[in-house]
Amino acid sequence: MTTAVKELLNTFDALTDTEKHEAATQLLRRVIIGESGDVTEDALVFASEELFLELDAREATGGQS
């Protein structure tokens, strides 16, 4: 993992839950749009839900993947 990615993740971890949701949504939108053009709102919502389920699971296990 690069230093830039580590710094980004450390900054992300310091955000409130609402800010994390907003940041993750924007990141997903940029990644998905960058790869395949326009993305449907449903696809974005699904991806966001999957991400936050993973984050909740990690938090429930003490941050371990």
mmCIF file of the C-alpha atoms, coordinates in Angstrom:
data_MODEL
# 
_entry.id   MODEL 
# 
loop_
_atom_site.group_PDB 
_atom_site.id 
_atom_site.type_symbol 
_atom_site.label_atom_id 
_atom_site.label_alt_id 
_atom_site.label_comp_id 
_atom_site.label_asym_id 
_atom_site.label_entity_id 
_atom_site.label_seq_id 
_atom_site.pdbx_PDB_ins_code 
_atom_site.Cartn_x 
_atom_site.Cartn_y 
_atom_site.Cartn_z 
_atom_site.occupancy 
_atom_site.B_iso_or_equiv 
_atom_site.pdbx_formal_charge 
_atom_site.auth_seq_id 
_atom_site.auth_comp_id 
_atom_site.auth_asym_id 
_atom_site.auth_atom_id 
_atom_site.pdbx_PDB_model_num 
ATOM 1  C CA . MET A 1 1  ? 0.000   0.000  0.000   1.00 0.00 ? 1  MET A CA 1 
ATOM 2  C CA . THR A 1 2  ? 1.409   3.377  -0.942  1.00 0.00 ? 2  THR A CA 1 
ATOM 3  C CA . THR A 1 3  ? 1.923   6.230  1.496   1.00 0.00 ? 3  THR A CA 1 
ATOM 4  C CA . ALA A 1 4  ? -0.752  8.268  -0.291  1.00 0.00 ? 4  ALA A CA 1 
ATOM 5  C CA . VAL A 1 5  ? -3.313  5.472  0.148   1.00 0.00 ? 5  VAL A CA 1 
ATOM 6  C CA . LYS A 1 6  ? -2.385  5.030  3.815   1.00 0.00 ? 6  LYS A CA 1 
ATOM 7  C CA . GLU A 1 7  ? -2.827  8.765  4.403   1.00 0.00 ? 7  GLU A CA 1 
ATOM 8  C CA . LEU A 1 8  ? -6.177  8.725  2.610   1.00 0.00 ? 8  LEU A CA 1 
ATOM 9  C CA . LEU A 1 9  ? -7.383  5.808  4.737   1.00 0.00 ? 9  LEU A CA 1 
ATOM 10 C CA . ASN A 1 10 ? -6.173  7.433  7.964   1.00 0.00 ? 10 ASN A CA 1 
ATOM 11 C CA . THR A 1 11 ? -8.037  10.603 7.038   1.00 0.00 ? 11 THR A CA 1 
ATOM 12 C CA . PHE A 1 12 ? -11.120 8.552  6.127   1.00 0.00 ? 12 PHE A CA 1 
ATOM 13 C CA . ASP A 1 13 ? -11.016 6.759  9.497   1.00 0.00 ? 13 ASP A CA 1 
ATOM 14 C CA . ALA A 1 14 ? -11.079 10.125 11.290  1.00 0.00 ? 14 ALA A CA 1 
ATOM 15 C CA . LEU A 1 15 ? -14.351 11.171 9.603   1.00 0.00 ? 15 LEU A CA 1 
ATOM 16 C CA . THR A 1 16 ? -17.777 10.927 11.169  1.00 0.00 ? 16 THR A CA 1 
ATOM 17 C CA . ASP A 1 17 ? -20.037 8.145  9.918   1.00 0.00 ? 17 ASP A CA 1 
ATOM 18 C CA . THR A 1 18 ? -21.979 10.628 7.790   1.00 0.00 ? 18 THR A CA 1 
ATOM 19 C CA . GLU A 1 19 ? -18.781 12.001 6.266   1.00 0.00 ? 19 GLU A CA 1 
ATOM 20 C CA . LYS A 1 20 ? -17.531 8.458  5.605   1.00 0.00 ? 20 LYS A CA 1 
ATOM 21 C CA . HIS A 1 21 ? -20.746 7.652  3.756   1.00 0.00 ? 21 HIS A CA 1 
ATOM 22 C CA . GLU A 1 22 ? -20.478 10.799 1.654   1.00 0.00 ? 22 GLU A CA 1 
ATOM 23 C CA . ALA A 1 23 ? -16.793 10.201 0.877   1.00 0.00 ? 23 ALA A CA 1 
ATOM 24 C CA . ALA A 1 24 ? -17.326 6.539  -0.020  1.00 0.00 ? 24 ALA A CA 1 
ATOM 25 C CA . THR A 1 25 ? -20.244 7.402  -2.273  1.00 0.00 ? 25 THR A CA 1 
ATOM 26 C CA . GLN A 1 26 ? -18.160 10.002 -4.109  1.00 0.00 ? 26 GLN A CA 1 
ATOM 27 C CA . LEU A 1 27 ? -15.197 7.622  -4.436  1.00 0.00 ? 27 LEU A CA 1 
ATOM 28 C CA . LEU A 1 28 ? -17.393 4.824  -5.768  1.00 0.00 ? 28 LEU A CA 1 
ATOM 29 C CA . ARG A 1 29 ? -19.036 7.194  -8.222  1.00 0.00 ? 29 ARG A CA 1 
ATOM 30 C CA . ARG A 1 30 ? -15.646 8.313  -9.535  1.00 0.00 ? 30 ARG A CA 1 
ATOM 31 C CA . VAL A 1 31 ? -14.269 4.785  -9.831  1.00 0.00 ? 31 VAL A CA 1 
ATOM 32 C CA . ILE A 1 32 ? -17.363 3.354  -11.496 1.00 0.00 ? 32 ILE A CA 1 
ATOM 33 C CA . ILE A 1 33 ? -17.816 6.275  -13.888 1.00 0.00 ? 33 ILE A CA 1 
ATOM 34 C CA . GLY A 1 34 ? -14.106 6.255  -14.722 1.00 0.00 ? 34 GLY A CA 1 
ATOM 35 C CA . GLU A 1 35 ? -14.265 2.591  -15.689 1.00 0.00 ? 35 GLU A CA 1 
ATOM 36 C CA . SER A 1 36 ? -17.511 2.304  -17.585 1.00 0.00 ? 36 SER A CA 1 
ATOM 37 C CA . GLY A 1 37 ? -19.086 5.685  -18.281 1.00 0.00 ? 37 GLY A CA 1 
ATOM 38 C CA . ASP A 1 38 ? -22.398 6.579  -16.711 1.00 0.00 ? 38 ASP A CA 1 
ATOM 39 C CA . VAL A 1 39 ? -23.569 4.525  -13.780 1.00 0.00 ? 39 VAL A CA 1 
ATOM 40 C CA . THR A 1 40 ? -27.161 4.010  -12.763 1.00 0.00 ? 40 THR A CA 1 
ATOM 41 C CA . GLU A 1 41 ? -28.302 5.271  -9.396  1.00 0.00 ? 41 GLU A CA 1 
ATOM 42 C CA . ASP A 1 42 ? -29.349 1.718  -8.480  1.00 0.00 ? 42 ASP A CA 1 
ATOM 43 C CA . ALA A 1 43 ? -25.848 0.374  -9.186  1.00 0.00 ? 43 ALA A CA 1 
ATOM 44 C CA . LEU A 1 44 ? -24.313 3.113  -7.065  1.00 0.00 ? 44 LEU A CA 1 
ATOM 45 C CA . VAL A 1 45 ? -26.721 2.498  -4.189  1.00 0.00 ? 45 VAL A CA 1 
ATOM 46 C CA . PHE A 1 46 ? -26.022 -1.241 -4.336  1.00 0.00 ? 46 PHE A CA 1 
ATOM 47 C CA . ALA A 1 47 ? -22.247 -0.685 -4.320  1.00 0.00 ? 47 ALA A CA 1 
ATOM 48 C CA . SER A 1 48 ? -22.548 1.751  -1.417  1.00 0.00 ? 48 SER A CA 1 
ATOM 49 C CA . GLU A 1 49 ? -24.683 -0.661 0.587   1.00 0.00 ? 49 GLU A CA 1 
ATOM 50 C CA . GLU A 1 50 ? -22.194 -3.472 0.007   1.00 0.00 ? 50 GLU A CA 1 
ATOM 51 C CA . LEU A 1 51 ? -19.325 -1.259 1.130   1.00 0.00 ? 51 LEU A CA 1 
ATOM 52 C CA . PHE A 1 52 ? -21.047 -0.222 4.329   1.00 0.00 ? 52 PHE A CA 1 
ATOM 53 C CA . LEU A 1 53 ? -22.096 -3.751 5.162   1.00 0.00 ? 53 LEU A CA 1 
ATOM 54 C CA . GLU A 1 54 ? -18.409 -4.681 4.892   1.00 0.00 ? 54 GLU A CA 1 
ATOM 55 C CA . LEU A 1 55 ? -17.407 -1.724 7.071   1.00 0.00 ? 55 LEU A CA 1 
ATOM 56 C CA . ASP A 1 56 ? -20.046 -2.666 9.678   1.00 0.00 ? 56 ASP A CA 1 
ATOM 57 C CA . ALA A 1 57 ? -18.791 -6.254 9.694   1.00 0.00 ? 57 ALA A CA 1 
ATOM 58 C CA . ARG A 1 58 ? -15.212 -5.087 10.176  1.00 0.00 ? 58 ARG A CA 1 
ATOM 59 C CA . GLU A 1 59 ? -16.228 -2.775 13.008  1.00 0.00 ? 59 GLU A CA 1 
ATOM 60 C CA . ALA A 1 60 ? -18.134 -5.600 14.683  1.00 0.00 ? 60 ALA A CA 1 
ATOM 61 C CA . THR A 1 61 ? -14.986 -7.746 14.656  1.00 0.00 ? 61 THR A CA 1 
ATOM 62 C CA . GLY A 1 62 ? -12.756 -5.037 16.042  1.00 0.00 ? 62 GLY A CA 1 
ATOM 63 C CA . GLY A 1 63 ? -11.505 -3.731 12.694  1.00 0.00 ? 63 GLY A CA 1 
ATOM 64 C CA . GLN A 1 64 ? -10.069 -7.024 11.475  1.00 0.00 ? 64 GLN A CA 1 
ATOM 65 C CA . SER A 1 65 ? -10.759 -7.970 7.842   1.00 0.00 ? 65 SER A CA 1 
# 
